[in-house]
Amino acid sequence: MALIEWRDEFKTGVSGVDHEHQELIASINSFYAALDSNACKEKLVDRLNDIYGAIYSHFVLEEKLMEKYNYDQYEQHRGNHINLLDDIREITDNLENEQFFDEEHLKEILNSWFSVHFRTHDARLHQLQELIASGDTDTGTLKHFFQNIKDGISKRN
């Protein structure tokens, strides 16, 4: 059984980003399949390192995009990236050093990541990217974009 199933709520609205997110989910599910099959510690550590590398690369691209457009939520978004990477590194280090492997903690942070970060931070960033790329970015359009985001958040709370 997969740890994370792709759901519509994960969609950012940008097909390339959604595809990359689906690949990250597949990598995570592959790790859990190896865990369920009692793979050796080295194989599990390698898979976690692969996941870390894929996520790190994805974050670098997002952060360059945020810097390019002087993104208003850069620090908050980047901080969220740093926290996830720190958590994955800590879990990997613990597994590698045979101290312990907190499977429930990893499941919790990954599920939280996909259910919250994709739907909020990534969706907003990549929808803004598409708007800017379309060339339709006058002040009124951008104000409308940000108001729609605020209205969406208010409706969920």
C-alpha positions in Angstrom: 0.0 0.0 0.0 1.3 3.5 -0.9 1.9 6.0 1.9 0.7 8.9 -0.2 -1.9 8.7 -2.9 -2.1 11.6 -5.4 -5.2 13.6 -4.8 -6.7 16.6 -6.6 -6.1 18.8 -3.6 -2.4 18.5 -4.3 -2.7 20.1 -7.7 -1.0 23.5 -8.1 -2.6 24.2 -11.4 0.7 24.0 -13.3 1.0 20.6 -15.1 4.8 20.4 -15.1 4.9 21.2 -11.3 2.2 18.7 -10.6 4.1 16.0 -12.6 7.2 16.7 -10.6 5.2 16.5 -7.3 3.8 13.1 -8.5 7.3 11.8 -9.1 8.3 12.9 -5.6 5.3 11.0 -4.2 6.3 7.9 -6.2 9.8 8.1 -4.7 8.4 8.3 -1.2 6.1 5.4 -1.9 9.0 3.4 -3.2 10.9 4.0 0.0 7.9 2.7 2.0 7.7 -0.4 -0.3 11.3 -1.1 0.5 10.6 -0.6 4.2 7.7 -3.0 4.1 9.8 -5.6 2.3 12.4 -5.4 5.1 15.1 -3.9 2.9 18.5 -3.5 4.4 19.4 -0.3 6.2 21.8 0.8 3.5 19.1 0.5 0.8 16.7 2.5 3.0 19.3 5.2 3.7 20.0 5.4 -0.1 16.3 5.8 -0.9 16.0 8.6 1.8 19.0 10.3 0.4 17.5 10.1 -3.1 14.3 11.6 -1.9 16.2 14.3 -0.1 18.2 15.1 -3.3 15.0 15.2 -5.4 13.2 17.5 -3.0 16.3 19.7 -2.6 16.6 20.1 -6.4 12.9 20.9 -6.6 13.3 23.5 -3.9 16.3 25.2 -5.5 14.3 25.7 -8.7 11.3 27.1 -6.8 13.5 29.5 -4.8 15.2 30.8 -8.0 11.7 31.4 -9.4 10.7 33.3 -6.2 13.9 35.4 -6.3 13.4 36.1 -10.0 9.9 37.6 -9.4 10.8 39.1 -6.0 8.1 36.9 -4.5 6.3 38.4 -1.5 6.3 35.2 0.5 9.8 34.1 -0.3 11.0 33.9 3.3 8.0 32.0 4.6 8.1 29.5 1.6 11.8 29.0 1.9 11.6 28.5 5.6 9.0 25.7 5.0 11.5 24.1 2.6 14.3 24.3 5.1 12.2 22.7 7.8 11.2 19.7 5.7 14.8 19.1 4.5 16.0 19.3 8.1 13.4 16.8 9.2 14.3 14.4 6.4 18.0 14.7 7.1 17.5 14.1 10.9 15.4 11.0 10.2 18.0 9.7 7.7 20.9 10.3 10.1 19.0 8.5 12.8 18.4 5.5 10.6 22.0 5.5 9.3 23.5 5.7 12.8 21.1 2.9 14.1 19.8 5.1 16.9 16.2 4.7 15.8 13.9 5.2 12.9 10.7 7.1 13.6 8.5 5.9 10.9 5.4 7.7 12.3 7.2 11.0 12.4 8.3 10.6 8.7 4.8 9.7 7.7 3.4 12.7 9.6 5.8 15.3 8.1 5.4 13.9 4.6 1.6 13.8 4.7 1.5 17.3 6.2 3.8 18.5 3.5 1.8 17.1 0.6 -1.6 18.0 2.0 -0.7 21.6 3.1 2.4 22.9 1.3 1.4 21.8 -2.3 -2.1 23.2 -1.9 -1.1 26.5 -0.4 2.5 27.7 -1.0 3.2 25.8 -4.2 -0.2 26.5 -5.8 0.1 30.2 -5.1 3.7 30.5 -6.4 3.2 28.5 -9.6 -0.1 30.2 -10.5 1.6 33.5 -10.1 4.4 32.2 -12.4 1.9 31.3 -15.1 0.2 34.6 -14.8 3.5 36.5 -15.2 4.6 34.2 -18.1 1.3 35.0 -19.9 2.3 38.6 -20.1 -1.0 39.7 -18.5 0.5 41.2 -15.4 -0.7 44.7 -15.0 -1.2 46.0 -11.5 -5.0 45.3 -11.5 -4.5 41.7 -12.6 -1.9 41.1 -9.8 -4.2 42.7 -7.2 -7.0 40.5 -8.4 -4.8 37.4 -8.2 -3.8 38.1 -4.6 -7.3 39.0 -3.6 -8.5 35.6 -5.0 -5.9 33.9 -2.9 -6.9 35.7 0.3 -10.6 34.9 -0.4 -9.8 31.3 -0.9 -7.9 31.1 2.4 -10.7 32.9 4.2 -13.3 30.4 2.9 -11.2 27.4 4.2 -10.8 28.9 7.7 
